[in-house]
Amino acid sequence: MEPFDLEAYLKRIRYEGGRAATMHTLRELHLRHVEAIPFENLTPLFGHPVALDLESLQCKMVQGRRGGYCFEQNLLFKAALDTLGFHATPLGARVLWNMPSGVRSPKTHMLLHVDLDRHTYLADVGFGGVTLTCPLRFEIDVEQATPHEPFRLRETNDGSVVQEVKFGDSWAPLYQFDRAEYWQADYEMANWYLSTHPASRFVTGLLAARAESDRRYALRDDRFTIHYRDGRTERRLLSSAADMKTVLDQDFRITLPEEKDIDRILAGLIGTSERNRRKGIDSLAGDEICADSSLCVD
């Protein structure tokens, strides 16, 4: 296994706290990670493979100051937790968010099961605009506060668990999982599918998200949205590749890759929201909370 550079990672997420494997450390690491390392899919959008080996993850998200999607984010986070002495087990989930009723999606999402002080927690730093900003206790039917929205876990008839988020007075399902351990090979298969399949939302369009203490940023193609914790929402359509690059740099804090076709590819996304509106597609369904959905096809 490639060596993990803990010091570089902690500097990247601006963490200066303690190193003991405690609940306080876990909460702070989780929050700092999602504030510093954005969710984004520029690599498959530009037609390049997404590598999941630890050296590539560190090169991209730590040294390169990029982001990534669920496999990249949670594998990097797991490496940090392992190095600090936590016991984190990788799991797989079926995405429910934005999925039509009755559709059974493949297991294309990754999360972590963390055993700590005789308790169990769920950690997930890679579910886009509605990703957890702190771990959840593994307790069923208990509303749990986070630095952002309330979450809960609900058990299904087949014994699996659904993670839900609360918006106002309503609960919305995000994904469904069980506690079976996943392996790197499982993620490699799903990762290849999501990053290369011609119908994958990660190949056909742009998704980005990042959390701050009082807000969440979300970008879906040319639609930029800011959701504030006090309930306010700001939206605007981006009108050029230059405008999109500014938002990715300043709001999502992404160091853009050196890509010769970047302006052409980003410019091709301008007008997507209007084209979807004309086709009768609800473009807000994806940008309201830009989540790690497996195949959101326009």
Number of C-alpha atoms within 10 A of each C-alpha: 6 8 10 16 14 15 10 13 20 17 11 18 18 14 18 10 11 11 15 12 17 14 14 13 16 21 16 17 26 21 22 21 25 27 21 22 25 29 32 29 21 25 20 22 22 20 13 12 13 22 17 18 15 17 15 15 22 22 12 18 22 20 13 15 18 25 30 23 27 25 26 26 26 22 23 23 22 23 18 19 21 14 16 16 12 19 15 21 19 21 21 24 22 20 27 23 21 19 17 9 7 7 8 11 17 13 18 23 26 29 25 24 23 23 15 15 9 5 10 16 18 21 27 23 33 31 27 28 26 23 26 25 25 24 24 23 17 17 16 13 12 13 15 16 13 15 15 20 16 17 22 22 21 16 16 10 6 7 11 13 19 22 22 22 20 16 12 9 5 8 14 16 19 23 23 23 20 15 15 11 12 15 12 12 9 15 23 16 11 17 22 14 15 21 23 18 15 13 16 20 22 28 22 22 23 21 27 27 34 27 31 17 13 11 18 22 25 30 31 25 25 27 26 21 22 22 19 17 15 9 9 9 13 10 14 11 19 21 14 17 19 13 15 22 19 15 16 20 13 10 16 25 18 24 16 16 14 7 10 9 10 17 14 10 16 22 19 15 21 19 17 18 20 15 13 14 13 10 10 9 13 13 18 15 13 21 24 21 24 27 27 31 25 24 21 18 12 15
